[in-house]
Amino acid sequence: MIPITKEVRLFLLVVGGLIAAVHYKYGVAFAWPAWLLFTMLLLLFRDFKRAVPAIPLAIVSPIDGKVVRVENVYDPYLARNAQIICLQQSILGEVNVHSPCEGRVQNLWVTSPTTPLYSQLAVWVQTDEQDDVVMAANLDSALRHASCNISVGERLGQGQRCGFMAFACEVVIYLPETAHIVVKVGQSVRAGSDMLAEFVHITTS
């Protein structure tokens, strides 16, 4: 059986029941297009396990997608200079969102700090080493949706599933200026398993 993302299980159960009723009453000739669409929905909302890299300081991709931008910017959430990795979600990738690093949730935002009408979902995670990562999803289209089942103060593991996101959302990850980015623009990445960057801690003797 295909593992399904929990946020849509009830919806798919209802849809499947309705299609089964149509099939029973009118036969396969009327029901097969609906069954085909239902199968596509099952594939779209699949929930596969991902292998998290055994690198404690790694920042992993929160979504399946492609790197579209890497640059230095001002982080409006934490009022700091930062680096960003901008990802475009894959339409055919899984819809789960994974934590980019291990740490504790410090804050959640549902609107942009710079443009109040800009719909989004942003999460701030701080590691035990005081490294700050903000993950912000662009939801400026009616076709885009994101939700998270986490709260402020909750601890997340590296690559841990922490939410749901669809369809073709843009995600911006704000990183410390000292982080070492290992991905390039145009590179495809898998949620929870592919490394985007690594925290670098400068020590003085």
GIDA-V590001 format. One record per residue. RES is the residue in one small letter. SS is DSSP state (a for helix, b for strand, c for the rest). OMEGA is omega in degrees with one decimal (none if undefined). NEAR is the number of other ideal C-beta (glycine too) atoms within 8 Angstrom. Layout:
BEGIN
RES	SS	OMEGA	NEAR
RES	SS	OMEGA	NEAR
END
This chain:
BEGIN
m	c	179.3	2
i	c	176.0	6
p	c	-174.0	7
i	b	175.5	11
t	c	-170.1	12
k	a	-177.9	6
e	a	-175.6	6
v	a	-177.4	10
r	a	-179.9	9
l	a	178.7	6
f	a	-178.6	7
l	a	177.4	13
l	a	178.5	8
v	a	179.4	8
v	a	178.8	10
g	a	178.3	9
g	a	178.6	8
l	a	179.2	8
i	a	178.6	12
a	a	178.8	8
a	a	177.3	8
v	a	178.5	11
h	a	-178.6	12
y	a	-174.4	5
k	a	-172.4	6
y	a	178.0	7
g	c	-174.7	7
v	a	-178.0	6
a	a	178.5	6
f	a	-170.5	8
a	a	-171.5	12
w	a	176.9	8
p	a	179.0	6
a	a	176.9	9
w	a	177.9	10
l	a	177.8	8
l	a	179.5	8
f	a	177.6	12
t	a	178.1	8
m	a	177.7	8
l	a	177.5	10
l	a	179.2	11
l	a	-178.9	8
l	a	-174.9	8
f	c	179.6	11
r	b	-176.7	11
d	c	-177.3	10
f	c	175.8	6
k	c	178.9	4
r	c	179.7	10
a	c	-179.0	5
v	c	-179.5	10
p	c	-178.7	9
a	c	179.9	3
i	c	-172.9	7
p	c	-175.6	5
l	c	-178.4	8
a	b	169.8	11
i	b	-175.7	13
v	b	-179.0	17
s	c	178.1	16
p	c	-176.0	13
i	c	167.4	15
d	c	-178.6	10
g	b	-177.7	13
k	b	177.1	10
v	b	-178.7	16
v	b	-178.8	9
r	b	173.3	8
v	b	-177.3	11
e	b	175.1	6
n	b	-177.3	7
v	b	170.9	9
y	b	179.8	6
d	b	-177.6	12
p	c	-179.1	7
y	c	-176.7	12
l	c	176.8	9
a	c	-177.5	5
r	b	168.5	7
n	b	-174.4	7
a	b	168.1	13
q	b	175.5	14
i	b	167.8	14
i	b	-178.8	14
c	b	-178.0	12
l	b	173.1	16
q	b	-176.9	9
q	b	177.6	15
s	c	178.9	11
i	c	-176.6	6
l	c	179.1	4
g	c	178.6	11
e	c	-174.1	9
v	c	178.8	10
n	b	174.0	13
v	b	-178.2	13
h	b	178.0	15
s	c	-178.9	14
p	c	-178.1	13
c	c	175.3	14
e	c	179.6	10
g	b	-177.8	13
r	b	179.4	9
v	b	-178.4	15
q	b	-178.1	8
n	b	175.1	8
l	b	176.4	12
w	b	176.3	12
v	b	172.9	7
t	b	-179.0	9
s	c	176.9	10
p	c	-178.5	6
t	c	179.7	5
t	c	-173.8	5
p	c	-177.8	5
l	c	-177.5	5
y	c	-178.0	10
s	b	-176.7	7
q	b	170.0	13
l	b	-177.9	13
a	b	-178.0	12
v	b	176.9	14
w	b	178.1	13
v	b	177.8	16
q	b	-179.0	10
t	c	177.6	12
d	c	178.6	5
e	c	178.1	7
q	c	171.9	6
d	c	-176.4	11
d	b	176.6	13
v	b	174.7	15
v	b	178.3	13
m	b	-175.7	13
a	b	-179.1	15
a	b	177.5	14
n	b	-177.9	11
l	c	-173.9	11
d	c	177.1	7
s	c	178.7	5
a	c	-179.6	3
l	c	-178.8	6
r	c	-177.9	14
h	b	175.9	9
a	b	176.1	13
s	b	177.4	9
c	b	-180.0	11
n	c	179.6	5
i	c	-179.6	10
s	c	179.4	6
v	c	-178.9	7
g	c	-179.0	5
e	c	179.0	8
r	b	179.7	7
l	b	174.6	14
g	c	177.3	8
q	c	179.8	12
g	c	-179.1	11
q	c	176.2	9
r	b	-176.3	9
c	b	179.6	11
g	b	-174.4	12
f	b	-179.1	13
m	b	178.3	15
a	b	-5.8	10
f	c	179.4	9
a	c	178.6	10
c	c	172.8	13
e	b	-178.2	11
v	b	177.4	15
v	b	179.2	11
i	b	178.9	16
y	b	-176.2	15
l	b	174.8	13
p	c	179.1	9
e	c	-177.3	8
t	c	-177.6	8
a	c	178.9	13
h	b	-178.8	8
i	b	-175.1	10
v	c	179.8	7
v	c	179.6	12
k	c	175.9	6
v	c	-179.0	7
g	c	-178.4	6
q	c	176.0	8
s	b	-177.7	7
v	b	179.4	13
r	c	-176.9	10
a	c	172.8	16
g	c	-175.4	13
s	c	-178.5	11
d	c	-177.8	9
m	b	177.5	12
l	b	-174.6	14
a	b	179.8	14
e	b	175.7	11
f	c	178.1	14
v	c	179.4	8
h	c	-178.4	7
i	c	-179.9	5
t	c	177.9	4
t	c	-179.1	3
s	c	none	2
END
